[in-house]
Amino acid sequence: MDLEIDIESWPDCDWEALAIRASDAAGTVAPELANPRLSTSLLFTSDEHVHVLNREWREKDKPTNVLSFPMMERQDLLALALGGPPEMLGDLALAYETCAREATEKSVALEHHTAHLIIHGLLHLAGYDHETSPEDADAMEALEIIALASMGIGDPYGDREN
């Protein structure tokens, strides 16, 4: 998958390299994400910007850690051949202040929390949804844990074995 990365409001760090590693890890647990035809835009931005996007597109008047905007239905993603023209999977936006606050609250490195949220957002773009049922939530969390473990990052939920 090709990532189009724009970093607006985040502190100095190699966010691009982290995003590529997280995308590769997501592709190991959800092979449909490893299709080289796919591209995803990833915006590292502020709470203020994510708040506007969340209000406009989801009718939720608050910032959130990550927003995902899929541009492909899951069945189309699963049927996508490896050869052919590029296809846009969707867009992700990460809110710095919310991500930083959550990382501090969880006592984890911002880079680890950000990797988790990128993987989480990519799985949403691929059609996974933790809000549909407890079973779907467990399945999505399990994929996230495995992907993060492949990056040397511990279980963000703290309640499962790697």
N, C-alpha and C positions, 0 to 999 in steps of 0.2 A: 504494500500500500504506500502510496505517495502522500506525504503530509505537507500541506501548505501552512506554514507557521508564521504567525504575526505576534510579536511580543510588544505590548503597549505599556503596561503598568506593573511590571514585576521587577524585583531586584536582580542585580547581576548574578547570573548562574548560567550554566549551559543547558537551558531549558529545551533547546532543539534536540540535543543529544539524548536527554532524558525522555522526550516525547517519542523519539525514534525507538529507543529501547522498550518503552511501554507498548508502543504499537506492535513491535516484533513479538513481545511477550503475549499480547492479546491474540495475535495470529497463531500462536502455538496452542491455545486453548479453544479458539474459535477459528478453524482453518479457513473459513469463508472470508475472513478479514485479511488473509495473506495473499489474496488475488492481486497480482501486479497491475491490473487495470484500474483498481480503486484509488480514489484520492479523497482526502478529508481535509477540511480546513480546521485549524486549531488556533484559537485566539486566546492569548494570555492577556487579560484585561482587568479592569477594576470592578469593585462591587457596584459602583454607580452605573457603569455600562451594562453589566449583567442584570441589574435591577430594571433598567429600561427594557431590555430584551425580554425578561421574564414577564413584565407587565404587558408588553405589546403582544407577545406570542402565546403566553400561557395564562394570561389574566391573573397572575399572582404578583401582588404589589410588594415585592421584597427581592433582595438579592438571594442567590443560592450559590453553592460551590461550583457546580458544573451544569451547563445546559447542553442538551444535544438536540440537533435538528436533522432528523433522518431525511434523506432524499430518495430512498429506495425501499421498497417493500421487501420483507424478509424472503419471500418466495422468489422474488426476482434476484436477490443477492445470491441465494443458494443455487439458482439456475445459471448464473453468470459464467460463461466460458472463460478460460484463461486467455485466449487470444481475442483481439478486437480493440476497438477504440477505448480511451479512458472513460470511466464512469465515476460520477461524484456520489460517494456514499452519504456525505452529510457534513454538517458543521458542528464544532464543539466550541464552547466559550467557558473559560475558567476565570473566576473572580478572586483576585489576589487577597483582599482583606478577609474574606470568608475562609478561603483555604488556609491562610496563615493562622487565623484564630482557631480553626478546627485542629490544625496540626499541634498548636500549643496546648489546647485542651486535651488532646490525646497523648501528649508527650512523645510525639514522633517528629522526625525531621520533615521539614516542608517538602523536600524533594521526594520523600517516600509517600507522603500524602498526595502530592501532585501526581505521581506515577499511578497511584490507586485510582484517582479520579479520572485520569486519561483512559485507563483500562475500562473503568466503569462506563464512561461516556461512549467509548468505542463499542462496547457490548450493547449499549442502548441503540446505537446506530445500526447494529447488526440485527436488531429485533428482539433482543433479550429485554425482559421487563420484570423488575422485582416487585412491582405494585399490583400484578395481576393475581397472585396467589402466594401463600407461604412456600409452596413447593417451588414455584418459579424464583422466589427470592433466595431460597436455599441453593438452587442450581446456579444462579448468577453469582452469588457470593462464593461458591465453591470454585467457579472458573476464575474469579478475581484472585482468590487465595493462591491457586496454582500458578497463575501468571506472575503474580508478585513474588512468589517463592523462586521462580526461575530467574528473577532479577536480584535475588538475595534479600528480599524485603519480607518481613514477617507478616503474619495474619493480622489484617487491620481490624478484624472483628474480635480477635482475642479469644474466640471460643471454639476453635477447631484445630485439628491436627493438620500440619502441612503434608 
